[in-house]
Amino acid sequence: MRIIGYEDKRIGELAFVYIRLHAGIDRIELQSKRRARNLVEGRMLFTWILRNHTGARPASYPAIGELLGDLDPSSIRYLDGKADILRERDPAFVALCAGFGHFEQERRGDPA
């Protein structure tokens, strides 16, 4: 069953591009089952983006899981919680999160 809405899919596609450009992780790696630290942090970033940049409501855990290669919603919930903790402790992660908003504006052609 497909549960991904249009806006979730649009932001997801932008997030995959952003993470490839700014974290050096491509979509295939993010969707893999590998658990290397950089991949887990990339999935945290992806989850944070989808929970915070999809408009009026955050993307659902099942929708994010589907975009990330059918990860279980409980795994996405875990990544979401870990992303919040990482945002409190890691200025580089905070910068990546903040940078996505600027990246999205540039892609839409909005003035910064």
N, C-alpha and C positions, 0 to 999 in steps of 0.2 A: 504494500500500500504506500503510495506517495503522499507525504505529508508536508512537503516543502512548498511554501507560498512564493509568489513572484518576488516580493521584496527580500525574503530570506535568500532566495537563489541569487538575486542580483548582488546583494551584499556579500554573499558567500564567494561568488566569482571574484569580486574586488578583493576580498580578504586573501584568497589564494594567490592572486597576483602580488598584493602588498607583501605578504609573508615571503614569497619567493624573492622579491626585489630587496627587502630590508632585513630578512633573517637568513636568506640563502637556503630555504627549504622549499622544495617543490611539492605540488599537489600529491603526487604518487607517494612521496615519503610521508606526508601528513596523514594520508589515508591508509598507510601500511599498519601492520600490527606491531612494528618495532617500538621499543620503549626507551630508546636513547634519550638522554636528558634534553638535547636540543629539540628533538621531535615532540617530546611531552610539553616543553615550553612553547613550541610552535602551536600545538593543539590548544594550549591554554590561551594563547593570544587569539587564535581563531574563535574559540568559544567566547572570549571576552568581547570581541568585535561583534559577533552575532547576537550577543545578549544586550549590547549597548548601542548599536548603530543601525537597527532595522526599522526605525520609525517609532510609532506610538507604542508598540508592544515588543518585548524581546522575542527573539526566535525561541521556539520550544526546544527542550532538550532532545526529544526524538528527531526533530528536523535537523538540528546540528549534528546529531549522531549519524543521520543518513548522509549528510554532506561529507562527513569525515569517514566514509567507508563503512557505514552501518555499525558504528560504535553504539553500545548499549546506553540508553538515557542515564542510567546511574553513573556510568563513567563520565558522561558529559557534565553531570551535576558535580561530580568530584573535581573535574578540571575547572569548572566555574568557581568553586570555592578556593581552589589553589591559586587561580588567577587573582582573586581578591587579595589573598595573602601576599602573593608576589608583588602586587601593586603597592603594598604597604612597605615592602623591604627592598625593592630593586629599582633604582632610578632608570636604568636602561629599559626595563620592561614598561615602566610608566611612559617613557619617551616613545616607545613603539606603539603603545596604546593611543597616546595623544596624536602621534603622527598619522594614524589611519584617518582621522577626521580631515586633516589637511589633504591627504592623498585622495580621499573621496571627493572633496570639493574641487580639486584640480581635474579629476576625471569627468566631473559634471560640467566643468568650465565656469564654476562659481569663483568670484574674486575671493582671495584668501583673507 
